[in-house]
Amino acid sequence: MELPPVGLGTMGIDDPDAVAAALSLGYRHLDTARIYDNEAVVGGGLATWLAGDAGAAAGNRDRDDVTVATKLWIDDLAADAVGPAARESAARLGVDALDLLYVHRPRGDYDPEATLPAIDRLVDDGLVRNVGVSNFELPDLDRTIEVLGRPPAAHQTELHPLFFGPELLEHAREHGYPVVAYSPLAGGRVREIDAVVEVAEAHGTTPETVAIAWAAAKDPVVTIPKASSEAHLRANLAAADLELTGSEVAAIDAVEREAELFPE
Ligand SMILES: NC(=O)c1ccc[n+]([C@@H]2O[C@H](COP(=O)([O-])OP(=O)(O)OC[C@H]3O[C@@H](n4cnc5c(N)ncnc54)[C@H](OP(=O)(O)O)[C@@H]3O)[C@@H](O)[C@H]2O)c1
């Protein structure tokens, strides 16, 4: 899948206007999940933006330019639950097709031999355009490739200076699928990291911009920072344009790892 370097994480966003504002600023990848309980908010923002007044930008508003991604929670993963759950998500989002449907975690009712073919049937039906996985480890990723007969369309995993798995990036490079970095701002904690702050000061920018640029510089990573204010939305979208030197990237790579923010 082709995904832009910066998309919008929406966990905690409860105002459709924030989503519409992000689309107006140029975001083209929206990330939600059933468990965030805001698919209708995201769909509302998308609808507002699509219906925007007939201004100069109207010609640029095309539903098919936006990647709408959502996730099946762990109690949606039995073979007979996948279809109804995906249809409900699409209805809440107000879309005919889900551009990217993830297995949120390989837990609960997840059974690769049952869950993945059930999602793949939704691709045949046209309800789902791409099958993604999230929070997978290497054996889960290998099993996915065996069962689907192809790599996942994307792997969404936690990635920020305090936590990432280089082996997951290597797997994605080897098999040719993008990694979607979630919580790229460490949930708002990147300004506590000295190495990130130092690089930000050298560039006259913010630690958040540096964290996004650092993640986006990793092949094959795209990011989905969550932001609600227009200032944050703008700054994050522009962050991928910041070029870090090899030694700056290495200094942030060397930051001591912490426990992941979103364990089981
Ligand atoms: N697959 C999974 O299991 C999983 C798990 C967690 C998250 N995710 C996805 O990843 C997305 C992002 O992760 P996240 O929500 O945990 O956190 P995040 O993107 O790492 O950080 C978001 C926090 O940073 C603040 N922020 C954003 N831009 C900023 C800027 N330019 N300057 C200063 N502060 C800024 C936000 O504040 P404001 O809101 O005030 O702007 C918010 O408090 C989620 O929304 C979700 O879509 C997926």
The ligand as an ORCA input file, in Angstrom:
! r2SCAN-3c Opt
* xyz 0 1
  N      -2.770     -0.244     16.944
  C      -2.751      0.060     18.226
  O      -2.814     -0.816     19.110
  C      -2.635      1.507     18.622
  C      -2.326      1.840     19.960
  C      -2.200      3.190     20.292
  C      -2.380      4.170     19.321
  N      -2.705      3.820     18.038
  C      -2.924      4.840     16.980
  O      -1.833      5.761     16.993
  C      -2.331      7.087     17.123
  C      -1.327      8.006     17.797
  O      -0.940      7.512     19.051
  P      -1.354      8.188     20.444
  O      -2.685      8.778     20.287
  O      -1.123      7.153     21.481
  O      -0.285      9.303     20.751
  P       0.791     10.223     19.994
  O       0.402     10.510     18.612
  O       2.121      9.614     20.257
  O       0.687     11.554     20.913
  C      -0.495     12.304     20.977
  C      -0.329     13.419     22.002
  O       0.640     14.361     21.539
  C       0.052     15.671     21.492
  N       0.568     16.356     20.294
  C       0.271     16.083     19.002
  N       0.961     16.872     18.173
  C       1.696     17.706     18.952
  C       2.595     18.767     18.667
  N       2.891     19.107     17.395
  N       3.171     19.422     19.730
  C       2.898     19.061     21.000
  N       2.059     18.038     21.329
  C       1.453     17.376     20.312
  C      -1.430     15.442     21.390
  O      -2.099     16.571     21.914
  P      -3.379     17.253     21.225
  O      -4.395     16.184     20.991
  O      -3.760     18.276     22.216
  O      -2.955     17.863     19.913
  C      -1.597     14.196     22.239
  O      -1.624     14.526     23.621
  C      -3.630      6.878     17.906
  O      -4.456      8.023     17.861
  C      -4.185      5.668     17.207
  O      -4.782      6.049     15.963
  C      -2.811      2.502     17.681
*
